[in-house]
């Protein structure tokens, strides 16, 4: 399956994506993880994106598109993948469409985790306290929510027009949300 998981920062995309990846046998491709790894290793890309992420912004489409294209070209992604954190903007949707169509592929589904904004802020502040992530201050979290609403939420509209959005209630215990996702994906596989 070729999947995208969408949802605002803090919706649980990364955790659920790992579970989906394992159960469906497709690589979980997280642009955030790729960026954080480069920051940790102090690569040129890491140095370039650290300031952007620390300020609550998003890395440019050009950089992100190239990183995703390179990753999707790897052997393990040839028969399926789960993108987490990409696409985030309409130009990224267009770049992904062009890339996939060039390979004769298309997306199977876009999972949209839906969570109330105040719940998200609470989750992320708690995560910052336990993980030591410097990019999770309340002001930065609220700025990311604003950017998400402005730039990324319209992607749901685009993918809805293609009838591939699968809304998932993202509130509840991890296993409850995973069960909702599993049921939705099982339904797609048999459709």
C-alpha positions in Angstrom: 0.0 0.0 0.0 1.0 3.6 -0.7 -0.2 5.7 2.1 0.0 9.1 3.7 -0.9 9.8 7.3 -2.0 13.4 7.9 -2.9 15.3 11.0 -1.8 18.3 13.0 1.4 18.1 15.0 0.8 16.0 18.1 -2.0 14.0 16.6 0.0 10.8 17.0 1.1 10.3 13.4 4.6 9.0 14.2 3.4 6.5 16.8 0.6 5.2 14.6 2.8 5.2 11.5 5.3 2.9 13.2 2.5 0.5 14.0 1.1 0.6 10.5 4.5 0.1 9.0 5.1 -3.0 11.1 1.7 -4.5 10.5 1.6 -3.7 6.7 5.2 -4.4 5.9 5.9 -1.0 4.4 8.6 1.6 5.4 7.5 4.5 7.6 9.0 7.5 6.0 9.0 10.5 8.3 10.4 13.8 7.1 10.6 15.0 10.7 12.7 12.0 11.7 15.0 12.5 8.7 15.5 16.2 9.6 16.1 15.4 13.3 18.6 12.7 12.4 20.5 15.2 10.3 20.4 17.8 13.0 21.7 15.3 15.6 24.6 14.3 13.2 25.2 18.0 12.4 25.1 17.4 8.6 24.9 20.4 6.2 21.1 19.6 5.9 20.8 19.4 9.7 22.5 22.8 10.2 20.2 24.3 7.5 17.0 23.1 9.0 17.7 23.4 12.7 17.0 27.1 12.9 13.8 26.7 10.9 12.4 23.9 13.1 13.4 25.6 16.3 11.4 28.7 15.3 8.4 26.5 14.5 8.6 26.8 10.8 8.7 24.2 8.0 11.5 23.3 5.8 11.1 24.6 2.2 9.3 22.5 -0.4 12.3 22.2 -2.6 14.5 20.6 0.1 11.7 18.4 1.4 10.6 17.2 -2.1 14.2 16.1 -2.9 14.6 14.3 0.4 11.3 12.4 -0.2 12.1 11.6 -3.9 15.5 10.2 -2.9 13.9 8.1 -0.1 11.1 6.7 -2.2 13.6 5.7 -4.8 15.2 3.2 -2.3 14.5 -0.5 -2.8 12.3 -1.0 0.3 9.8 1.6 -0.8 9.2 0.2 -4.3 6.1 -1.8 -3.3 4.6 0.5 -0.8 5.3 3.1 1.9 3.7 5.3 4.6 4.6 9.0 4.4 4.4 10.8 7.7 4.9 14.6 7.6 4.8 14.8 3.8 3.2 16.3 1.9 2.4 19.4 3.9 1.7 21.9 1.1 -0.1 22.0 -2.2 3.2 22.2 -4.2 4.4 19.1 -2.3 1.2 17.3 -3.3 2.0 18.2 -6.9 5.6 17.1 -6.6 4.5 13.7 -5.1 1.8 13.3 -7.8 4.4 13.9 -10.5 6.9 11.5 -8.9 4.4 8.7 -8.4 2.9 9.0 -11.8 6.4 8.9 -13.4 6.7 5.5 -11.7 3.2 4.4 -12.7 1.9 4.5 -9.2 -0.7 6.4 -7.2 -1.7 6.7 -3.6 -4.1 4.1 -2.1 -5.3 6.2 0.9 -4.7 9.2 3.0 -5.3 8.6 6.7 -6.4 11.8 8.5 -6.0 11.7 12.3 -8.5 14.1 13.8 -7.7 15.6 17.2 -9.0 18.8 18.9 -6.3 21.6 19.1 -6.3 22.0 22.9 -5.8 18.3 23.2 -2.8 18.6 20.9 -1.2 21.4 22.8 -1.6 19.5 26.1 -0.1 16.3 24.5 2.9 18.2 23.0 3.7 20.2 26.1 3.7 16.9 28.1 5.9 15.2 25.4 8.4 18.1 25.6 8.7 17.6 29.3 9.4 13.9 29.0 11.5 13.9 25.8 13.5 17.1 26.1 12.6 18.2 22.6 13.6 21.9 22.4 11.2 22.5 19.5 8.1 21.9 21.7 7.4 25.1 23.6 3.8 26.1 23.9 4.3 29.2 21.6 6.0 27.0 19.0 3.3 24.4 19.3 0.6 27.0 18.7 2.5 28.4 15.8 2.8 24.9 14.2 -1.0 24.4 14.7 -1.6 27.8 12.9 0.7 26.8 10.0 -0.9 23.4 9.8 -4.4 24.9 9.5 -3.2 27.4 6.8 -1.0 25.3 4.7 -1.7 21.6 5.3 -5.3 21.3 6.1 -6.2 22.2 2.5 -4.5 18.9 1.4 -7.4 17.0 3.0 -9.7 18.9 0.6 -7.5 17.9 -2.4 -7.4 14.2 -1.4 -11.1 14.2 -0.5 -11.8 15.2 -4.1 -10.0 12.0 -5.1 -12.0 10.0 -2.6 -9.0 8.6 -0.8 -9.2 10.3 2.6 -10.0 8.0 5.5 -10.9 10.1 8.6 -9.7 8.5 11.8 -10.7 9.7 15.3 -7.3 10.3 16.9 -8.5 10.7 20.5 -8.2 7.8 22.9 -5.7 5.2 24.0 -3.0 4.2 21.5 -4.5 0.8 21.0 -8.0 2.2 20.4 -6.7 4.5 17.6 -4.6 1.7 16.1 -7.7 -0.5 16.0 -9.6 2.2 14.2 -6.8 2.5 11.6 -6.4 -1.3 11.2 -10.2 -1.6 10.6 -10.1 1.2 8.0 -7.1 -0.3 6.2 -8.6 -3.8 6.3 -11.7 -2.3 4.7 -9.7 -0.7 1.9 -7.9 -4.0 1.2 -11.1 -5.8 0.7 -12.9 -3.1 -1.2 
